[in-house]
Amino acid sequence: MIYDWGGGLIWAALPPKATPRRRCCVQGFEAAGGHAMLLRASDEIRRNVDVFNPAKSGVAALSERVRLGFDPKSILNRGRMTRGGAA
């Protein structure tokens, strides 16, 4: 782990699979008001792990409305940030 106090970030190398250690870290981030984000991974892992942890329903709905406002035809980066979004 690397702590970036200036940016308020914690950079952590976590196992790609849903291990108890990974779940504990992600739950700790969320409990502190943060989130986990996938930055570097193999193509295989990227096919099976979302870039962001699932957002709460209100935040997810707002994000989708903003995305649709900028890209109503869903032509930009389909599936890049979330897998279940626009097709």
PDB file of N, CA, C and O in Angstrom:
ATOM      1  N   MET A   1       0.836  -1.178   0.000  1.00  0.00           N
ATOM      2  CA  MET A   1       0.000   0.000   0.000  1.00  0.00           C
ATOM      3  C   MET A   1       0.883   1.244   0.000  1.00  0.00           C
ATOM      4  O   MET A   1       1.948   1.280   0.616  1.00  0.00           O
ATOM      5  N   ILE A   2       0.411   2.246  -0.701  1.00  0.00           N
ATOM      6  CA  ILE A   2       1.078   3.546  -0.720  1.00  0.00           C
ATOM      7  C   ILE A   2       0.033   4.590  -0.357  1.00  0.00           C
ATOM      8  O   ILE A   2      -1.062   4.602  -0.920  1.00  0.00           O
ATOM      9  N   TYR A   3       0.369   5.460   0.576  1.00  0.00           N
ATOM     10  CA  TYR A   3      -0.550   6.502   1.014  1.00  0.00           C
ATOM     11  C   TYR A   3      -0.163   7.834   0.382  1.00  0.00           C
ATOM     12  O   TYR A   3       0.984   8.269   0.484  1.00  0.00           O
ATOM     13  N   ASP A   4      -1.117   8.471  -0.265  1.00  0.00           N
ATOM     14  CA  ASP A   4      -0.912   9.780  -0.892  1.00  0.00           C
ATOM     15  C   ASP A   4      -1.720  10.784  -0.083  1.00  0.00           C
ATOM     16  O   ASP A   4      -2.880  11.047  -0.399  1.00  0.00           O
ATOM     17  N   TRP A   5      -1.122  11.340   0.948  1.00  0.00           N
ATOM     18  CA  TRP A   5      -1.845  12.229   1.856  1.00  0.00           C
ATOM     19  C   TRP A   5      -2.296  13.507   1.166  1.00  0.00           C
ATOM     20  O   TRP A   5      -3.364  14.033   1.479  1.00  0.00           O
ATOM     21  N   GLY A   6      -1.496  14.014   0.228  1.00  0.00           N
ATOM     22  CA  GLY A   6      -1.864  15.240  -0.472  1.00  0.00           C
ATOM     23  C   GLY A   6      -3.151  15.081  -1.271  1.00  0.00           C
ATOM     24  O   GLY A   6      -3.973  15.995  -1.322  1.00  0.00           O
ATOM     25  N   GLY A   7      -3.321  13.926  -1.889  1.00  0.00           N
ATOM     26  CA  GLY A   7      -4.522  13.677  -2.683  1.00  0.00           C
ATOM     27  C   GLY A   7      -5.572  12.885  -1.934  1.00  0.00           C
ATOM     28  O   GLY A   7      -6.658  12.639  -2.460  1.00  0.00           O
ATOM     29  N   GLY A   8      -5.262  12.484  -0.710  1.00  0.00           N
ATOM     30  CA  GLY A   8      -6.209  11.701   0.075  1.00  0.00           C
ATOM     31  C   GLY A   8      -6.456  10.323  -0.516  1.00  0.00           C
ATOM     32  O   GLY A   8      -7.564   9.795  -0.418  1.00  0.00           O
ATOM     33  N   LEU A   9      -5.432   9.736  -1.128  1.00  0.00           N
ATOM     34  CA  LEU A   9      -5.586   8.449  -1.786  1.00  0.00           C
ATOM     35  C   LEU A   9      -4.785   7.366  -1.088  1.00  0.00           C
ATOM     36  O   LEU A   9      -3.753   7.629  -0.471  1.00  0.00           O
ATOM     37  N   ILE A  10      -5.280   6.154  -1.198  1.00  0.00           N
ATOM     38  CA  ILE A  10      -4.532   4.973  -0.777  1.00  0.00           C
ATOM     39  C   ILE A  10      -4.438   4.080  -2.005  1.00  0.00           C
ATOM     40  O   ILE A  10      -5.459   3.648  -2.541  1.00  0.00           O
ATOM     41  N   TRP A  11      -3.226   3.801  -2.450  1.00  0.00           N
ATOM     42  CA  TRP A  11      -2.998   2.919  -3.586  1.00  0.00           C
ATOM     43  C   TRP A  11      -2.686   1.543  -3.022  1.00  0.00           C
ATOM     44  O   TRP A  11      -1.734   1.390  -2.257  1.00  0.00           O
ATOM     45  N   ALA A  12      -3.471   0.546  -3.388  1.00  0.00           N
ATOM     46  CA  ALA A  12      -3.288  -0.789  -2.834  1.00  0.00           C
ATOM     47  C   ALA A  12      -3.285  -1.828  -3.940  1.00  0.00           C
ATOM     48  O   ALA A  12      -4.111  -1.775  -4.851  1.00  0.00           O
ATOM     49  N   ALA A  13      -2.367  -2.762  -3.863  1.00  0.00           N
ATOM     50  CA  ALA A  13      -2.353  -3.907  -4.766  1.00  0.00           C
ATOM     51  C   ALA A  13      -3.151  -5.005  -4.076  1.00  0.00           C
ATOM     52  O   ALA A  13      -2.717  -5.572  -3.073  1.00  0.00           O
ATOM     53  N   LEU A  14      -4.323  -5.296  -4.630  1.00  0.00           N
ATOM     54  CA  LEU A  14      -5.208  -6.292  -4.033  1.00  0.00           C
ATOM     55  C   LEU A  14      -5.323  -7.497  -4.949  1.00  0.00           C
ATOM     56  O   LEU A  14      -5.154  -7.380  -6.162  1.00  0.00           O
ATOM     57  N   PRO A  15      -5.610  -8.658  -4.367  1.00  0.00           N
ATOM     58  CA  PRO A  15      -5.790  -9.836  -5.217  1.00  0.00           C
ATOM     59  C   PRO A  15      -6.996  -9.644  -6.142  1.00  0.00           C
ATOM     60  O   PRO A  15      -8.005  -9.075  -5.723  1.00  0.00           O
ATOM     61  N   PRO A  16      -6.907 -10.110  -7.392  1.00  0.00           N
ATOM     62  CA  PRO A  16      -7.991  -9.898  -8.345  1.00  0.00           C
ATOM     63  C   PRO A  16      -9.252 -10.698  -8.035  1.00  0.00           C
ATOM     64  O   PRO A  16     -10.343 -10.321  -8.462  1.00  0.00           O
ATOM     65  N   LYS A  17      -9.116 -11.764  -7.320  1.00  0.00           N
ATOM     66  CA  LYS A  17     -10.283 -12.585  -6.997  1.00  0.00           C
ATOM     67  C   LYS A  17     -10.922 -12.104  -5.697  1.00  0.00           C
ATOM     68  O   LYS A  17     -10.286 -11.403  -4.910  1.00  0.00           O
ATOM     69  N   ALA A  18     -12.156 -12.475  -5.478  1.00  0.00           N
ATOM     70  CA  ALA A  18     -12.908 -12.036  -4.293  1.00  0.00           C
ATOM     71  C   ALA A  18     -12.465 -12.821  -3.058  1.00  0.00           C
ATOM     72  O   ALA A  18     -13.195 -13.679  -2.563  1.00  0.00           O
ATOM     73  N   THR A  19     -11.270 -12.519  -2.571  1.00  0.00           N
ATOM     74  CA  THR A  19     -10.751 -13.175  -1.381  1.00  0.00           C
ATOM     75  C   THR A  19     -11.234 -12.427  -0.142  1.00  0.00           C
ATOM     76  O   THR A  19     -11.639 -11.269  -0.247  1.00  0.00           O
ATOM     77  N   PRO A  20     -11.200 -13.062   1.024  1.00  0.00           N
ATOM     78  CA  PRO A  20     -11.593 -12.354   2.254  1.00  0.00           C
ATOM     79  C   PRO A  20     -10.764 -11.086   2.489  1.00  0.00           C
ATOM     80  O   PRO A  20     -11.302 -10.082   2.957  1.00  0.00           O
ATOM     81  N   ARG A  21      -9.473 -11.117   2.173  1.00  0.00           N
ATOM     82  CA  ARG A  21      -8.623  -9.936   2.371  1.00  0.00           C
ATOM     83  C   ARG A  21      -9.090  -8.787   1.480  1.00  0.00           C
ATOM     84  O   ARG A  21      -9.180  -7.646   1.932  1.00  0.00           O
ATOM     85  N   ARG A  22      -9.386  -9.089   0.207  1.00  0.00           N
ATOM     86  CA  ARG A  22      -9.857  -8.054  -0.723  1.00  0.00           C
ATOM     87  C   ARG A  22     -11.186  -7.480  -0.255  1.00  0.00           C
ATOM     88  O   ARG A  22     -11.362  -6.262  -0.224  1.00  0.00           O
ATOM     89  N   ARG A  23     -12.130  -8.360   0.112  1.00  0.00           N
ATOM     90  CA  ARG A  23     -13.441  -7.896   0.590  1.00  0.00           C
ATOM     91  C   ARG A  23     -13.295  -6.998   1.810  1.00  0.00           C
ATOM     92  O   ARG A  23     -13.980  -5.981   1.915  1.00  0.00           O
ATOM     93  N   CYS A  24     -12.412  -7.362   2.731  1.00  0.00           N
ATOM     94  CA  CYS A  24     -12.186  -6.570   3.940  1.00  0.00           C
ATOM     95  C   CYS A  24     -11.652  -5.184   3.579  1.00  0.00           C
ATOM     96  O   CYS A  24     -12.116  -4.182   4.124  1.00  0.00           O
ATOM     97  N   CYS A  25     -10.694  -5.118   2.675  1.00  0.00           N
ATOM     98  CA  CYS A  25     -10.134  -3.824   2.259  1.00  0.00           C
ATOM     99  C   CYS A  25     -11.200  -2.957   1.607  1.00  0.00           C
ATOM    100  O   CYS A  25     -11.343  -1.784   1.953  1.00  0.00           O
ATOM    101  N   VAL A  26     -11.948  -3.524   0.666  1.00  0.00           N
ATOM    102  CA  VAL A  26     -12.966  -2.755  -0.045  1.00  0.00           C
ATOM    103  C   VAL A  26     -14.048  -2.282   0.918  1.00  0.00           C
ATOM    104  O   VAL A  26     -14.502  -1.142   0.816  1.00  0.00           O
ATOM    105  N   GLN A  27     -14.467  -3.129   1.846  1.00  0.00           N
ATOM    106  CA  GLN A  27     -15.470  -2.722   2.840  1.00  0.00           C
ATOM    107  C   GLN A  27     -14.940  -1.594   3.710  1.00  0.00           C
ATOM    108  O   GLN A  27     -15.686  -0.683   4.070  1.00  0.00           O
ATOM    109  N   GLY A  28     -13.654  -1.649   4.051  1.00  0.00           N
ATOM    110  CA  GLY A  28     -13.042  -0.574   4.836  1.00  0.00           C
ATOM    111  C   GLY A  28     -13.018   0.741   4.081  1.00  0.00           C
ATOM    112  O   GLY A  28     -13.276   1.799   4.656  1.00  0.00           O
ATOM    113  N   PHE A  29     -12.707   0.677   2.786  1.00  0.00           N
ATOM    114  CA  PHE A  29     -12.713   1.896   1.964  1.00  0.00           C
ATOM    115  C   PHE A  29     -14.105   2.502   1.932  1.00  0.00           C
ATOM    116  O   PHE A  29     -14.271   3.710   2.104  1.00  0.00           O
ATOM    117  N   GLU A  30     -15.113   1.651   1.708  1.00  0.00           N
ATOM    118  CA  GLU A  30     -16.487   2.134   1.626  1.00  0.00           C
ATOM    119  C   GLU A  30     -16.969   2.690   2.962  1.00  0.00           C
ATOM    120  O   GLU A  30     -17.675   3.698   2.992  1.00  0.00           O
ATOM    121  N   ALA A  31     -16.599   2.049   4.059  1.00  0.00           N
ATOM    122  CA  ALA A  31     -17.005   2.520   5.385  1.00  0.00           C
ATOM    123  C   ALA A  31     -16.424   3.899   5.685  1.00  0.00           C
ATOM    124  O   ALA A  31     -17.008   4.674   6.443  1.00  0.00           O
ATOM    125  N   ALA A  32     -15.263   4.200   5.081  1.00  0.00           N
ATOM    126  CA  ALA A  32     -14.620   5.501   5.289  1.00  0.00           C
ATOM    127  C   ALA A  32     -15.108   6.539   4.272  1.00  0.00           C
ATOM    128  O   ALA A  32     -14.605   7.662   4.234  1.00  0.00           O
ATOM    129  N   GLY A  33     -16.095   6.155   3.444  1.00  0.00           N
ATOM    130  CA  GLY A  33     -16.624   7.087   2.450  1.00  0.00           C
ATOM    131  C   GLY A  33     -15.885   7.057   1.124  1.00  0.00           C
ATOM    132  O   GLY A  33     -16.082   7.939   0.289  1.00  0.00           O
ATOM    133  N   GLY A  34     -15.046   6.066   0.919  1.00  0.00           N
ATOM    134  CA  GLY A  34     -14.278   5.975  -0.313  1.00  0.00           C
ATOM    135  C   GLY A  34     -14.784   4.861  -1.209  1.00  0.00           C
ATOM    136  O   GLY A  34     -15.900   4.369  -1.043  1.00  0.00           O
ATOM    137  N   HIS A  35     -13.952   4.471  -2.154  1.00  0.00           N
ATOM    138  CA  HIS A  35     -14.297   3.398  -3.065  1.00  0.00           C
ATOM    139  C   HIS A  35     -13.019   2.779  -3.623  1.00  0.00           C
ATOM    140  O   HIS A  35     -11.929   3.340  -3.513  1.00  0.00           O
ATOM    141  N   ALA A  36     -13.189   1.617  -4.218  1.00  0.00           N
ATOM    142  CA  ALA A  36     -12.070   0.948  -4.884  1.00  0.00           C
ATOM    143  C   ALA A  36     -12.254   1.093  -6.383  1.00  0.00           C
ATOM    144  O   ALA A  36     -13.379   1.119  -6.883  1.00  0.00           O
ATOM    145  N   MET A  37     -11.129   1.189  -7.101  1.00  0.00           N
ATOM    146  CA  MET A  37     -11.171   1.342  -8.552  1.00  0.00           C
ATOM    147  C   MET A  37     -10.054   0.515  -9.163  1.00  0.00           C
ATOM    148  O   MET A  37      -8.917   0.562  -8.693  1.00  0.00           O
ATOM    149  N   LEU A  38     -10.366  -0.238 -10.202  1.00  0.00           N
ATOM    150  CA  LEU A  38      -9.379  -1.061 -10.882  1.00  0.00           C
ATOM    151  C   LEU A  38      -8.557  -0.186 -11.822  1.00  0.00           C
ATOM    152  O   LEU A  38      -9.105   0.426 -12.738  1.00  0.00           O
ATOM    153  N   LEU A  39      -7.256  -0.123 -11.601  1.00  0.00           N
ATOM    154  CA  LEU A  39      -6.391   0.703 -12.445  1.00  0.00           C
ATOM    155  C   LEU A  39      -5.573  -0.118 -13.420  1.00  0.00           C
ATOM    156  O   LEU A  39      -5.513   0.206 -14.606  1.00  0.00           O
ATOM    157  N   ARG A  40      -4.940  -1.181 -12.934  1.00  0.00           N
ATOM    158  CA  ARG A  40      -4.098  -2.010 -13.789  1.00  0.00           C
ATOM    159  C   ARG A  40      -4.478  -3.465 -13.603  1.00  0.00           C
ATOM    160  O   ARG A  40      -4.617  -3.943 -12.477  1.00  0.00           O
ATOM    161  N   ALA A  41      -4.645  -4.160 -14.705  1.00  0.00           N
ATOM    162  CA  ALA A  41      -4.957  -5.588 -14.642  1.00  0.00           C
ATOM    163  C   ALA A  41      -4.824  -6.181 -16.032  1.00  0.00           C
ATOM    164  O   ALA A  41      -4.830  -5.470 -17.037  1.00  0.00           O
ATOM    165  N   SER A  42      -4.706  -7.483 -16.064  1.00  0.00           N
ATOM    166  CA  SER A  42      -4.637  -8.186 -17.345  1.00  0.00           C
ATOM    167  C   SER A  42      -6.006  -8.118 -18.036  1.00  0.00           C
ATOM    168  O   SER A  42      -7.013  -7.787 -17.410  1.00  0.00           O
ATOM    169  N   ASP A  43      -6.023  -8.432 -19.321  1.00  0.00           N
ATOM    170  CA  ASP A  43      -7.281  -8.445 -20.067  1.00  0.00           C
ATOM    171  C   ASP A  43      -8.269  -9.434 -19.466  1.00  0.00           C
ATOM    172  O   ASP A  43      -9.469  -9.163 -19.407  1.00  0.00           O
ATOM    173  N   GLU A  44      -7.766 -10.575 -19.022  1.00  0.00           N
ATOM    174  CA  GLU A  44      -8.642 -11.593 -18.420  1.00  0.00           C
ATOM    175  C   GLU A  44      -9.342 -11.045 -17.177  1.00  0.00           C
ATOM    176  O   GLU A  44     -10.548 -11.230 -17.010  1.00  0.00           O
ATOM    177  N   ILE A  45      -8.598 -10.380 -16.318  1.00  0.00           N
ATOM    178  CA  ILE A  45      -9.190  -9.816 -15.107  1.00  0.00           C
ATOM    179  C   ILE A  45     -10.170  -8.710 -15.470  1.00  0.00           C
ATOM    180  O   ILE A  45     -11.248  -8.626 -14.882  1.00  0.00           O
ATOM    181  N   ARG A  46      -9.818  -7.869 -16.423  1.00  0.00           N
ATOM    182  CA  ARG A  46     -10.717  -6.777 -16.839  1.00  0.00           C
ATOM    183  C   ARG A  46     -12.034  -7.287 -17.410  1.00  0.00           C
ATOM    184  O   ARG A  46     -13.057  -6.610 -17.307  1.00  0.00           O
ATOM    185  N   ARG A  47     -12.019  -8.480 -18.013  1.00  0.00           N
ATOM    186  CA  ARG A  47     -13.268  -9.060 -18.520  1.00  0.00           C
ATOM    187  C   ARG A  47     -14.181  -9.499 -17.382  1.00  0.00           C
ATOM    188  O   ARG A  47     -15.393  -9.609 -17.569  1.00  0.00           O
ATOM    189  N   ASN A  48     -13.612  -9.752 -16.202  1.00  0.00           N
ATOM    190  CA  ASN A  48     -14.387 -10.321 -15.096  1.00  0.00           C
ATOM    191  C   ASN A  48     -14.577  -9.401 -13.902  1.00  0.00           C
ATOM    192  O   ASN A  48     -15.340  -9.725 -12.991  1.00  0.00           O
ATOM    193  N   VAL A  49     -13.897  -8.257 -13.890  1.00  0.00           N
ATOM    194  CA  VAL A  49     -13.972  -7.344 -12.746  1.00  0.00           C
ATOM    195  C   VAL A  49     -14.320  -5.952 -13.260  1.00  0.00           C
ATOM    196  O   VAL A  49     -13.681  -5.452 -14.186  1.00  0.00           O
ATOM    197  N   ASP A  50     -15.335  -5.326 -12.661  1.00  0.00           N
ATOM    198  CA  ASP A  50     -15.695  -3.963 -13.049  1.00  0.00           C
ATOM    199  C   ASP A  50     -14.612  -2.982 -12.633  1.00  0.00           C
ATOM    200  O   ASP A  50     -13.895  -3.216 -11.660  1.00  0.00           O
ATOM    201  N   VAL A  51     -14.494  -1.882 -13.368  1.00  0.00           N
ATOM    202  CA  VAL A  51     -13.531  -0.829 -13.036  1.00  0.00           C
ATOM    203  C   VAL A  51     -13.857  -0.238 -11.663  1.00  0.00           C
ATOM    204  O   VAL A  51     -12.966  -0.026 -10.840  1.00  0.00           O
ATOM    205  N   PHE A  52     -15.149   0.026 -11.428  1.00  0.00           N
ATOM    206  CA  PHE A  52     -15.598   0.583 -10.152  1.00  0.00           C
ATOM    207  C   PHE A  52     -16.440  -0.441  -9.418  1.00  0.00           C
ATOM    208  O   PHE A  52     -17.065  -1.299 -10.043  1.00  0.00           O
ATOM    209  N   ASN A  53     -16.462  -0.357  -8.102  1.00  0.00           N
ATOM    210  CA  ASN A  53     -17.410  -1.159  -7.334  1.00  0.00           C
ATOM    211  C   ASN A  53     -18.806  -0.678  -7.674  1.00  0.00           C
ATOM    212  O   ASN A  53     -18.979   0.485  -8.038  1.00  0.00           O
ATOM    213  N   PRO A  54     -19.804  -1.536  -7.565  1.00  0.00           N
ATOM    214  CA  PRO A  54     -21.169  -1.093  -7.870  1.00  0.00           C
ATOM    215  C   PRO A  54     -21.551   0.122  -7.020  1.00  0.00           C
ATOM    216  O   PRO A  54     -21.338   0.145  -5.808  1.00  0.00           O
ATOM    217  N   ALA A  55     -22.116   1.120  -7.683  1.00  0.00           N
ATOM    218  CA  ALA A  55     -22.548   2.332  -6.977  1.00  0.00           C
ATOM    219  C   ALA A  55     -23.905   2.087  -6.321  1.00  0.00           C
ATOM    220  O   ALA A  55     -24.674   1.226  -6.747  1.00  0.00           O
ATOM    221  N   LYS A  56     -24.175   2.852  -5.291  1.00  0.00           N
ATOM    222  CA  LYS A  56     -25.498   2.798  -4.676  1.00  0.00           C
ATOM    223  C   LYS A  56     -26.520   3.203  -5.736  1.00  0.00           C
ATOM    224  O   LYS A  56     -26.180   3.929  -6.670  1.00  0.00           O
ATOM    225  N   SER A  57     -27.762   2.749  -5.607  1.00  0.00           N
ATOM    226  CA  SER A  57     -28.756   2.915  -6.665  1.00  0.00           C
ATOM    227  C   SER A  57     -28.971   4.379  -7.069  1.00  0.00           C
ATOM    228  O   SER A  57     -29.107   4.665  -8.259  1.00  0.00           O
ATOM    229  N   GLY A  58     -29.005   5.303  -6.116  1.00  0.00           N
ATOM    230  CA  GLY A  58     -29.203   6.717  -6.437  1.00  0.00           C
ATOM    231  C   GLY A  58     -28.040   7.288  -7.238  1.00  0.00           C
ATOM    232  O   GLY A  58     -28.248   8.025  -8.201  1.00  0.00           O
ATOM    233  N   VAL A  59     -26.825   6.950  -6.845  1.00  0.00           N
ATOM    234  CA  VAL A  59     -25.629   7.429  -7.557  1.00  0.00           C
ATOM    235  C   VAL A  59     -25.568   6.795  -8.942  1.00  0.00           C
ATOM    236  O   VAL A  59     -25.215   7.459  -9.917  1.00  0.00           O
ATOM    237  N   ALA A  60     -25.910   5.512  -9.031  1.00  0.00           N
ATOM    238  CA  ALA A  60     -25.894   4.828 -10.334  1.00  0.00           C
ATOM    239  C   ALA A  60     -26.908   5.459 -11.284  1.00  0.00           C
ATOM    240  O   ALA A  60     -26.612   5.651 -12.463  1.00  0.00           O
ATOM    241  N   ALA A  61     -28.090   5.780 -10.787  1.00  0.00           N
ATOM    242  CA  ALA A  61     -29.123   6.399 -11.629  1.00  0.00           C
ATOM    243  C   ALA A  61     -28.680   7.782 -12.095  1.00  0.00           C
ATOM    244  O   ALA A  61     -28.868   8.131 -13.261  1.00  0.00           O
ATOM    245  N   LEU A  62     -28.096   8.566 -11.202  1.00  0.00           N
ATOM    246  CA  LEU A  62     -27.602   9.894 -11.569  1.00  0.00           C
ATOM    247  C   LEU A  62     -26.485   9.786 -12.609  1.00  0.00           C
ATOM    248  O   LEU A  62     -26.477  10.532 -13.588  1.00  0.00           O
ATOM    249  N   SER A  63     -25.557   8.875 -12.406  1.00  0.00           N
ATOM    250  CA  SER A  63     -24.458   8.681 -13.356  1.00  0.00           C
ATOM    251  C   SER A  63     -24.982   8.302 -14.731  1.00  0.00           C
ATOM    252  O   SER A  63     -24.485   8.788 -15.746  1.00  0.00           O
ATOM    253  N   GLU A  64     -25.985   7.435 -14.764  1.00  0.00           N
ATOM    254  CA  GLU A  64     -26.550   7.021 -16.045  1.00  0.00           C
ATOM    255  C   GLU A  64     -27.243   8.187 -16.745  1.00  0.00           C
ATOM    256  O   GLU A  64     -27.146   8.308 -17.966  1.00  0.00           O
ATOM    257  N   ARG A  65     -27.938   9.046 -16.004  1.00  0.00           N
ATOM    258  CA  ARG A  65     -28.586  10.212 -16.610  1.00  0.00           C
ATOM    259  C   ARG A  65     -27.539  11.181 -17.168  1.00  0.00           C
ATOM    260  O   ARG A  65     -27.728  11.736 -18.250  1.00  0.00           O
ATOM    261  N   VAL A  66     -26.451  11.385 -16.448  1.00  0.00           N
ATOM    262  CA  VAL A  66     -25.380  12.264 -16.938  1.00  0.00           C
ATOM    263  C   VAL A  66     -24.752  11.662 -18.186  1.00  0.00           C
ATOM    264  O   VAL A  66     -24.527  12.365 -19.171  1.00  0.00           O
ATOM    265  N   ARG A  67     -24.465  10.353 -18.150  1.00  0.00           N
ATOM    266  CA  ARG A  67     -23.877   9.684 -19.304  1.00  0.00           C
ATOM    267  C   ARG A  67     -24.790   9.822 -20.518  1.00  0.00           C
ATOM    268  O   ARG A  67     -24.318  10.127 -21.613  1.00  0.00           O
ATOM    269  N   LEU A  68     -26.089   9.602 -20.338  1.00  0.00           N
ATOM    270  CA  LEU A  68     -27.037   9.724 -21.452  1.00  0.00           C
ATOM    271  C   LEU A  68     -27.120  11.156 -21.971  1.00  0.00           C
ATOM    272  O   LEU A  68     -27.362  11.371 -23.159  1.00  0.00           O
ATOM    273  N   GLY A  69     -26.919  12.143 -21.083  1.00  0.00           N
ATOM    274  CA  GLY A  69     -26.917  13.531 -21.514  1.00  0.00           C
ATOM    275  C   GLY A  69     -25.755  13.848 -22.447  1.00  0.00           C
ATOM    276  O   GLY A  69     -25.898  14.639 -23.380  1.00  0.00           O
ATOM    277  N   PHE A  70     -24.610  13.230 -22.196  1.00  0.00           N
ATOM    278  CA  PHE A  70     -23.431  13.464 -23.028  1.00  0.00           C
ATOM    279  C   PHE A  70     -23.356  12.519 -24.225  1.00  0.00           C
ATOM    280  O   PHE A  70     -22.775  12.859 -25.256  1.00  0.00           O
ATOM    281  N   ASP A  71     -23.938  11.348 -24.087  1.00  0.00           N
ATOM    282  CA  ASP A  71     -23.827  10.313 -25.125  1.00  0.00           C
ATOM    283  C   ASP A  71     -25.170   9.606 -25.300  1.00  0.00           C
ATOM    284  O   ASP A  71     -25.291   8.431 -24.955  1.00  0.00           O
ATOM    285  N   PRO A  72     -26.184  10.302 -25.830  1.00  0.00           N
ATOM    286  CA  PRO A  72     -27.526   9.718 -25.908  1.00  0.00           C
ATOM    287  C   PRO A  72     -27.615   8.490 -26.806  1.00  0.00           C
ATOM    288  O   PRO A  72     -28.519   7.674 -26.626  1.00  0.00           O
ATOM    289  N   LYS A  73     -26.708   8.332 -27.765  1.00  0.00           N
ATOM    290  CA  LYS A  73     -26.734   7.175 -28.662  1.00  0.00           C
ATOM    291  C   LYS A  73     -25.832   6.039 -28.184  1.00  0.00           C
ATOM    292  O   LYS A  73     -25.721   5.009 -28.850  1.00  0.00           O
ATOM    293  N   SER A  74     -25.190   6.226 -27.035  1.00  0.00           N
ATOM    294  CA  SER A  74     -24.320   5.191 -26.443  1.00  0.00           C
ATOM    295  C   SER A  74     -23.261   4.693 -27.418  1.00  0.00           C
ATOM    296  O   SER A  74     -23.118   3.491 -27.644  1.00  0.00           O
ATOM    297  N   ILE A  75     -22.515   5.648 -27.997  1.00  0.00           N
ATOM    298  CA  ILE A  75     -21.476   5.259 -28.955  1.00  0.00           C
ATOM    299  C   ILE A  75     -20.061   5.389 -28.382  1.00  0.00           C
ATOM    300  O   ILE A  75     -19.110   4.885 -28.980  1.00  0.00           O
ATOM    301  N   LEU A  76     -19.908   6.050 -27.245  1.00  0.00           N
ATOM    302  CA  LEU A  76     -18.577   6.285 -26.676  1.00  0.00           C
ATOM    303  C   LEU A  76     -18.235   5.262 -25.601  1.00  0.00           C
ATOM    304  O   LEU A  76     -18.961   5.134 -24.615  1.00  0.00           O
ATOM    305  N   ASN A  77     -17.155   4.545 -25.777  1.00  0.00           N
ATOM    306  CA  ASN A  77     -16.595   3.646 -24.762  1.00  0.00           C
ATOM    307  C   ASN A  77     -17.614   2.725 -24.117  1.00  0.00           C
ATOM    308  O   ASN A  77     -17.655   2.611 -22.892  1.00  0.00           O
ATOM    309  N   ARG A  78     -18.426   2.077 -24.911  1.00  0.00           N
ATOM    310  CA  ARG A  78     -19.418   1.142 -24.365  1.00  0.00           C
ATOM    311  C   ARG A  78     -18.746   0.070 -23.521  1.00  0.00           C
ATOM    312  O   ARG A  78     -17.788  -0.565 -23.962  1.00  0.00           O
ATOM    313  N   GLY A  79     -19.244  -0.130 -22.318  1.00  0.00           N
ATOM    314  CA  GLY A  79     -18.725  -1.170 -21.441  1.00  0.00           C
ATOM    315  C   GLY A  79     -17.371  -0.877 -20.835  1.00  0.00           C
ATOM    316  O   GLY A  79     -16.799  -1.749 -20.181  1.00  0.00           O
ATOM    317  N   ARG A  80     -16.842   0.304 -21.024  1.00  0.00           N
ATOM    318  CA  ARG A  80     -15.500   0.614 -20.516  1.00  0.00           C
ATOM    319  C   ARG A  80     -15.482   0.783 -19.001  1.00  0.00           C
ATOM    320  O   ARG A  80     -14.566   0.298 -18.336  1.00  0.00           O
ATOM    321  N   MET A  81     -16.478   1.461 -18.451  1.00  0.00           N
ATOM    322  CA  MET A  81     -16.491   1.720 -17.010  1.00  0.00           C
ATOM    323  C   MET A  81     -17.385   0.739 -16.253  1.00  0.00           C
ATOM    324  O   MET A  81     -17.070   0.361 -15.125  1.00  0.00           O
ATOM    325  N   THR A  82     -18.475   0.333 -16.850  1.00  0.00           N
ATOM    326  CA  THR A  82     -19.366  -0.654 -16.245  1.00  0.00           C
ATOM    327  C   THR A  82     -19.800  -1.639 -17.315  1.00  0.00           C
ATOM    328  O   THR A  82     -19.946  -1.271 -18.481  1.00  0.00           O
ATOM    329  N   ARG A  83     -20.003  -2.866 -16.930  1.00  0.00           N
ATOM    330  CA  ARG A  83     -20.393  -3.886 -17.911  1.00  0.00           C
ATOM    331  C   ARG A  83     -21.890  -3.885 -18.189  1.00  0.00           C
ATOM    332  O   ARG A  83     -22.281  -4.169 -19.321  1.00  0.00           O
ATOM    333  N   GLY A  84     -22.727  -3.590 -17.243  1.00  0.00           N
ATOM    334  CA  GLY A  84     -24.162  -3.734 -17.444  1.00  0.00           C
ATOM    335  C   GLY A  84     -24.834  -2.551 -18.092  1.00  0.00           C
ATOM    336  O   GLY A  84     -26.058  -2.564 -18.228  1.00  0.00           O
ATOM    337  N   GLY A  85     -24.113  -1.536 -18.497  1.00  0.00           N
ATOM    338  CA  GLY A  85     -24.691  -0.298 -19.018  1.00  0.00           C
ATOM    339  C   GLY A  85     -25.196  -0.416 -20.424  1.00  0.00           C
ATOM    340  O   GLY A  85     -25.688  -1.466 -20.838  1.00  0.00           O
ATOM    341  N   ALA A  86     -25.074   0.643 -21.145  1.00  0.00           N
ATOM    342  CA  ALA A  86     -25.599   0.715 -22.505  1.00  0.00           C
ATOM    343  C   ALA A  86     -24.922  -0.306 -23.411  1.00  0.00           C
ATOM    344  O   ALA A  86     -23.739  -0.613 -23.265  1.00  0.00           O
ATOM    345  N   ALA A  87     -25.699  -0.812 -24.336  1.00  0.00           N
ATOM    346  CA  ALA A  87     -25.167  -1.811 -25.279  1.00  0.00           C
ATOM    347  C   ALA A  87     -24.864  -1.195 -26.618  1.00  0.00           C
ATOM    348  O   ALA A  87     -24.412  -1.889 -27.528  1.00  0.00           O
TER     349      ALA A  87
END
